[in-house]
Amino acid sequence: CMICCDKVRPRHATWHCDNCWAIFHIGCVKKWVKSCSDSTSARWRCPGCQHERAAAPSHYVCFCGATREPEFARGTVPHSCGKVCGRNRGTYCPHACPLPCHPGPCPPCTAMAPEQFCFCGRSSYQPRCGAGYDPVDGVRSCGTVCGETLGCGKHKCEQPCHPGLCQSCPNKEDQICYCGKQTRTASCGSGVAMETFVIRGKAAEKSSSGTCSAKRTVGLYSCRDACSEMLNCGVHRCQQLCHPHRDPALGHGECPLDPQTATTCHCGKSAAADLGLARTKCTDPVPSCGRRCQKQLDGCLHQCKEPCHEGPCPPCKELVKTHCRCGAESFSVDCHKTLSSSNERPVCQRMCSKKRACRRHQCSQRCCPSDHQDIDGVVVPSENIAPGITDPHQCTLVCGRLLRCKMHQCAELCHRGPCPPCRNTSFDELSCACGRTRLLPPIACGTALPSCHYPCQRTRACGHINLTAHECHPDDAPCPPCPVLVTVRCMCGGKEMKSVPCHRSSAASCGGICDKLLPCGGHRCQRSCHRPDEPCLRDQACRQACGKPRKTCGHPCALPCHSPAMCDESEPCKTLVTVSCGCGRLTAEDTCGSTATTLRSASSSVNKRLACNEVCKIAMRNRRLAQAFGLKEEADTPLSGLVRATYTDDMLQFTR
C-alpha cells in the first residue's frame, strides 16, 4: 500500500484504482480522501497516478465490482469473487471479458467485430475487435473511385473512396449572364441558375413573323450592367441591373410609370387623383404632394426630410456621434459619411506613443488607427485584442541590422526576433586555402569554407619542414607549432640552451636571476632570465623591502624601497625579538616596537620582560639552597627533582 507502506494481505479490505490499477487498503484510502478534501472542493486524487476523482470509496468490492465484501478462499486470487469478469473492454466492443475476476486491465478482445462497410459503401470487411475498434472513426477506404455526382450535377467525383462529402467540382466552365451580354469562366456549379431569354443580334431586327429572334438558355450570374431593354410602353427602357429576361413574345415588362401602376405621388402618401392631376399615359408627370418624403434611408434608421421628390433619396444629412480613428475623441459628422465604403473617420490631434510591432521604434502617428480597433461598433484598445487577430502597429521602416554573414544588412521591414538568413548568392567558386577542394556556384552568402582533407602545403617561416602532418586550414588559422629541436641562447644571452623546440626559441629561459642593479641603487633585479630590451622594473618603481638598518633599533627597514629618501621611523618596528623573564627561564617572541621617540637597541630587551611565575620562584630557591650547601650540579639544575603531574584530556575536560 503506497499510503501506509505495509503489505496488502489476502484478508485485508482493499480498494483499487481503475486508472493505474494500484491496490490500497480501504481504510488508508478513506483517510487519504478525508485529508485531501476541503470545503472548497470535494474532489481528490489517487495517490498512485494523481487521477482526479469526485466519488470517494465506501465499500470493499472485488476486482470486477460484482461482489461486495468478497471472501478469501485458498486456491483463488485474493480479493477476487471467482466469477466471470464480464467487464466492458472498449467503447464499441460488444464482447465482455471471459476471464475470471482478476486484477489489472482486461486483455484486448480477440474476437471479430461486426461486418463494416467502406466510406462509399460498395465493399465490406470484418475487422478484429478490441480496444482500437471504432465503427465511426475506424472506417477504411476500399481504394476505388468514388463516382458520386458532384454538386454541379454534371460531373462525378474522381477521388478514391473517402470520408465525408465530396469536394466541389474542380472543372471550369463558361457561364453566361442573365442578360446575355457578358460571359465568364468560373468553377463548375458556381452561380445561381435561372432561365432567361437571350435576344440574338440587335434588338431592332425582327423575324418574318414580326417577333425578335430569342434563344432560351440558363443564366448563372448578374453582370451588374443596366438592362436598358425597351419596356412594353415602347417609350421607357428598363433601369434594373442585369436580371433574367422573359419570352420576348410576352414583352419585357410593364412600365413602372404606367398610370395603372403609379397611382400616387412620389412618396406614396397621396393619390394622383386627389392632387387634381389625372394621368392617362406613362409620359405624364407624376405629381408631388409637397410634404416630407419620410422614406427609410438606405443603411441607417433615419427618414428622408426632403419634400416629396422624384428618384432616389439624397444622402442622410443627420448629425451622428462617431469616434476618431484612434477612438480617443468623439465628433459630430453627417450620417452618410459613416456609411461610406471608405469609412473615413475624423482625425484628432493625439499622438500615438505606443511601440510598433518591432518593439524598437515608436509609432508617433497622429490619431493612429492602430491605437484602438473598432470591433462590431465597440471601440476596444489594441492591447486587449487577442494575439494573432491583428498586427496593430506594423513597422514600415527597414530593419538594417547586420546579418549573420557579416557582410550584408537585413532589407526586410523592421521585425522582432532574429533576422532571416542572407539571401545573396555568389556565382564564383569557393575553394579552400590550397585550392584542391572547391564548391561550385551558386553559393549562398555566409557559406563556410569547405573542409579540406588534403595535407597543408604551407612553408614555415622558420624554414623547417613539417614534421607534424596536418590538414589544410584557412589562412587565419595558424599551423601547429614547429617541434624541431634547436640550439639557441637564452633571452638574457648568458647561456646556450640545447634541445629547445623551435616555436619556443624566442622565449628560451635559462632560469637564472637577472641580478642587474636597479635604478634605486640599493637593490638588484630578482626576475628570472628576460630579454635585454625589457626593463627590469615593469612599473618603473622598485617594490623590494628597503633593508637599511633603523637608527632606533638597528633592525632592517621593512618598508618598500623609498631610496634616496630616509627611512620613516615614526612607525613601530615590526621585527620579532626574543624577550625573557628576570631569571631567564621563560622566553617568548614579540615585535620590537621601537620608534623615533622610544629608543631601543636590537640586543636590549630591558624594556620588555616577562613576569616570573611560581616555578621560577621555586627554581631560584632551590638554586640558593644548593649554592649554600655547595651542591654545584643541583645549583645548575634547580628543578631536577620537581615532578609535574600529568592529566588525561578527559580529566581536564571534566574539571573545566
Residue pairs with C-beta under 8 A, 6 or more apart in sequence:
1 7
1 8
1 23
1 24
1 25
1 28
2 22
2 24
2 47
2 48
3 24
3 25
3 28
3 29
3 31
3 32
3 47
4 25
4 28
6 25
8 14
8 23
8 24
8 25
9 78
10 72
10 78
10 79
11 72
12 25
13 25
13 26
13 27
13 60
13 69
14 23
14 24
14 25
14 26
14 60
14 79
15 23
15 24
15 25
15 26
15 29
15 57
15 60
16 22
16 23
16 24
16 63
16 79
16 103
17 24
17 46
17 48
17 49
17 51
19 46
19 49
19 51
20 46
20 48
20 49
20 51
21 103
21 104
21 105
22 46
22 47
22 48
22 49
23 79
23 103
24 32
24 47
24 48
26 57
26 59
26 60
29 57
30 56
30 57
32 44
32 47
33 44
33 56
33 57
36 44
36 45
37 43
37 44
37 56
42 54
43 52
43 53
43 54
44 52
44 53
44 56
45 51
45 52
45 53
46 53
59 68
59 69
60 68
60 69
60 70
61 67
61 68
61 69
61 70
62 70
62 79
62 80
62 81
62 101
63 77
63 79
63 80
63 81
63 85
63 101
63 102
63 103
64 80
64 81
64 83
64 85
64 86
64 87
64 101
64 102
65 87
66 81
66 83
66 86
66 101
67 81
67 83
67 101
70 79
70 80
70 81
72 78
72 79
73 82
76 82
77 100
77 101
77 102
77 103
79 103
80 100
80 101
80 102
80 103
81 101
82 100
82 101
83 100
83 101
84 96
84 97
84 98
84 99
84 100
84 101
85 96
85 97
85 98
85 99
85 100
85 101
85 102
85 106
86 96
86 97
87 96
87 97
87 106
88 96
88 97
89 95
89 96
89 97
89 106
89 107
89 108
89 109
89 130
89 131
90 109
90 129
90 130
90 131
90 132
90 133
91 134
92 113
92 133
92 134
92 135
93 109
93 113
93 129
93 130
93 131
93 133
94 113
94 114
94 129
95 109
95 111
95 129
97 106
97 107
99 106
99 107
108 130
108 131
109 129
109 130
109 131
109 133
110 128
110 129
110 130
111 128
111 129
112 126
112 127
112 128
112 129
113 126
113 127
113 128
113 129
113 133
113 135
114 126
114 135
115 124
115 125
115 126
116 124
116 125
116 126
116 127
116 135
116 139
116 140
117 123
117 124
117 139
118 124
118 125
118 139
118 140
118 141
118 142
118 161
119 139
119 140
119 141
119 142
119 161
119 162
119 163
120 142
120 144
120 146
120 147
120 148
120 161
122 142
122 144
122 161
123 142
123 144
125 140
127 133
127 138
127 140
132 138
139 163
141 160
141 161
141 162
141 163
142 161
143 160
143 161
144 160
144 161
145 157
145 158
145 159
145 160
145 161
146 156
146 157
146 158
146 159
146 160
146 161
146 162
146 166
147 156
147 157
148 156
148 157
148 166
149 155
149 156
149 157
150 156
150 157
150 166
150 167
150 168
150 169
150 188
150 189
151 166
151 168
151 169
151 189
152 169
152 171
152 188
152 189
153 189
154 169
154 188
154 189
155 169
155 171
155 188
157 166
157 167
159 166
159 167
168 187
168 189
169 187
169 188
169 189
170 187
170 188
171 187
171 188
172 185
172 186
172 187
172 188
173 185
173 186
173 187
173 188
174 183
174 184
174 185
175 183
175 184
175 185
175 186
175 190
175 191
175 219
175 220
175 221
176 182
176 183
176 198
176 217
176 218
176 219
176 220
177 183
177 184
177 219
177 220
177 221
177 222
177 223
177 242
178 194
178 196
178 219
178 221
178 222
178 223
178 242
178 243
178 244
178 245
179 196
179 198
179 219
179 223
179 225
179 227
179 229
179 242
179 243
179 245
180 196
180 198
180 199
180 217
180 219
180 245
181 223
181 225
181 242
182 223
182 225
184 221
186 220
186 221
190 220
191 220
191 221
192 220
192 221
193 218
193 219
193 220
194 218
194 219
194 220
194 244
195 216
195 217
195 218
195 219
195 244
196 216
196 217
196 218
196 219
196 244
196 245
197 214
197 215
197 216
197 217
197 245
197 246
197 247
197 248
198 214
198 215
198 217
198 245
199 212
199 213
199 214
199 245
199 248
200 213
200 214
200 215
201 213
203 212
203 229
203 230
205 212
205 213
206 212
206 213
207 213
211 248
211 249
212 248
214 245
214 247
214 248
219 244
222 241
222 242
222 243
223 242
224 241
224 242
225 241
225 242
226 238
226 239
226 240
226 241
226 242
227 237
227 238
227 239
227 240
227 241
227 242
227 243
228 237
228 238
229 237
229 238
229 245
229 252
230 236
230 237
230 238
230 252
231 237
231 238
231 251
231 252
231 253
231 254
231 255
232 251
232 252
232 253
232 254
232 255
233 254
233 255
233 257
233 258
233 282
235 255
235 282
235 283
236 255
236 256
236 257
236 282
238 252
238 253
245 252
246 252
246 253
254 261
255 261
255 282
256 262
257 282
257 283
257 286
258 282
259 279
259 280
259 281
259 282
259 284
262 272
262 279
262 286
263 271
263 272
263 273
264 270
264 271
264 272
265 271
265 272
265 275
265 286
265 287
265 288
265 289
265 308
266 286
266 288
266 289
266 293
266 308
266 309
266 310
267 289
267 291
267 292
267 293
267 294
267 295
267 308
267 309
269 289
269 291
269 308
270 287
270 289
270 291
272 278
272 279
272 286
272 287
275 287
275 289
277 284
277 285
277 287
279 286
286 310
288 307
288 308
288 309
288 310
289 308
290 307
290 308
291 307
291 308
292 303
292 304
292 305
292 306
292 307
292 308
293 303
293 304
293 305
293 306
293 307
293 308
293 309
293 313
294 303
294 304
294 305
295 303
295 304
295 313
296 303
297 303
297 304
297 313
297 316
298 313
299 316
299 336
299 339
300 316
300 318
300 335
300 336
300 339
302 316
302 318
302 335
304 313
304 314
305 317
306 313
306 314
315 334
315 336
316 334
316 335
316 336
316 339
317 334
317 335
317 336
318 334
318 335
319 332
319 333
319 334
319 335
320 332
320 333
320 334
320 335
320 338
321 330
321 331
321 332
322 330
322 331
322 332
322 333
322 338
322 345
322 346
323 329
323 330
323 331
323 345
323 372
323 374
323 379
324 330
324 331
324 345
324 346
324 347
324 348
324 350
324 367
325 345
325 346
325 347
325 348
325 367
325 368
325 369
326 348
326 350
326 352
326 367
326 368
326 369
326 371
326 372
327 371
327 372
327 374
327 379
327 381
328 348
328 350
328 367
328 371
328 372
329 348
329 350
331 346
333 346
337 344
345 369
347 366
347 367
348 366
348 367
349 366
349 367
350 366
350 367
351 364
351 365
351 366
352 363
352 364
352 365
352 366
352 367
352 368
352 370
352 371
352 393
353 362
353 363
353 364
354 362
354 363
354 368
354 371
354 382
354 392
354 393
355 361
355 362
355 363
355 393
356 362
356 363
356 393
356 394
356 395
356 414
357 391
357 392
357 393
357 394
357 395
357 415
357 416
358 395
358 397
358 399
358 413
358 414
358 415
358 416
359 416
360 395
360 414
361 395
361 397
361 414
363 370
363 371
363 393
368 393
370 382
370 392
370 393
370 394
371 381
371 382
371 392
372 379
372 380
372 381
372 382
373 379
373 380
373 381
373 382
373 385
373 390
373 392
374 380
375 385
382 390
382 392
382 393
385 392
394 413
395 413
395 414
395 415
396 413
396 414
397 413
397 414
398 410
398 411
398 412
398 413
398 414
399 409
399 410
399 411
399 412
399 413
399 414
399 415
399 419
400 409
400 410
401 409
401 410
401 419
402 408
402 409
402 410
403 409
403 410
403 419
403 421
403 422
403 445
403 446
404 419
404 421
404 422
404 446
405 422
405 424
405 445
405 446
406 446
407 422
407 424
407 445
407 446
408 422
408 424
408 445
410 419
410 420
412 419
412 420
421 444
421 446
422 444
422 445
422 446
423 444
423 445
424 444
424 445
425 441
425 442
425 443
425 444
425 445
426 441
426 442
426 443
426 444
426 445
427 441
427 442
427 443
428 441
428 443
429 438
429 439
429 440
429 441
430 438
430 439
430 443
430 447
430 449
430 450
431 437
431 438
431 439
431 450
432 438
432 449
432 450
432 451
432 452
432 472
432 474
433 449
433 452
433 456
433 458
433 472
433 473
433 474
433 475
434 452
434 454
434 456
434 457
434 472
436 452
436 454
436 472
437 450
437 451
437 452
437 453
437 454
437 472
438 450
439 447
439 450
449 474
451 471
452 471
452 472
452 473
453 471
453 472
454 471
454 472
455 466
455 469
455 470
455 471
455 472
456 466
456 470
456 471
456 472
456 473
456 479
457 472
458 479
460 466
460 479
460 482
462 482
462 484
462 502
464 482
464 484
464 502
466 479
467 482
467 483
467 484
468 480
468 483
470 479
470 480
473 479
481 501
481 502
481 503
482 501
482 502
482 503
483 501
483 502
483 503
484 501
484 502
485 498
485 499
485 500
485 501
485 502
486 500
486 501
486 502
486 505
487 496
487 497
487 498
487 499
487 500
488 496
488 497
488 500
488 505
488 508
489 495
489 496
489 497
489 508
490 496
490 497
490 508
490 509
490 510
490 529
491 507
491 508
491 509
491 510
491 529
491 530
491 531
491 532
492 510
492 512
492 514
492 529
492 530
492 531
492 532
493 532
494 510
494 512
494 529
495 510
495 512
497 508
497 510
500 508
509 528
509 529
509 530
510 529
511 528
511 529
512 528
512 529
513 525
513 526
513 527
513 528
514 524
514 525
514 526
514 527
514 528
514 529
514 530
514 536
515 524
515 525
516 524
516 525
516 536
517 523
517 524
517 525
518 524
518 525
518 536
518 537
518 542
518 544
519 537
519 542
520 542
520 561
520 563
521 563
521 564
522 546
522 547
522 548
522 561
522 563
523 542
523 544
523 547
523 561
525 536
525 537
526 544
527 536
530 536
541 561
542 560
542 561
542 563
543 560
543 561
544 560
544 561
545 556
545 557
545 558
545 559
545 560
545 561
546 556
546 557
546 558
546 559
546 560
546 561
546 562
546 563
546 567
547 556
547 557
548 556
548 557
548 567
549 555
549 556
549 557
550 556
550 557
550 567
550 569
550 573
550 594
551 567
551 569
552 569
552 573
552 594
552 595
552 596
552 598
552 599
552 600
553 573
553 575
553 592
553 594
553 599
553 600
553 601
553 602
554 601
554 602
555 573
555 575
555 592
555 594
555 602
556 575
557 567
558 574
558 575
559 567
559 568
562 568
569 595
569 596
570 595
570 596
571 595
572 591
572 592
572 593
572 594
572 595
573 591
573 592
573 593
573 594
573 595
574 591
574 592
575 591
575 592
576 589
576 590
576 591
576 592
577 589
577 590
577 591
577 592
577 602
577 605
577 608
578 587
578 588
578 589
578 605
579 587
579 588
579 589
579 590
579 605
579 608
579 609
579 610
580 586
580 587
580 588
580 605
580 609
580 610
581 587
581 609
581 610
581 611
581 612
581 613
581 616
582 609
582 612
582 616
583 612
583 616
583 619
583 620
585 612
585 615
585 616
585 619
586 610
586 612
586 613
586 616
587 610
588 610
590 608
592 600
592 602
593 600
593 608
594 600
598 607
600 607
615 639
615 642
618 638
618 639
618 642
619 638
619 639
620 638
621 638
622 634
622 638
622 639
622 641
623 635
623 638
626 632
626 634
626 635
626 638
627 635
634 640
647 655
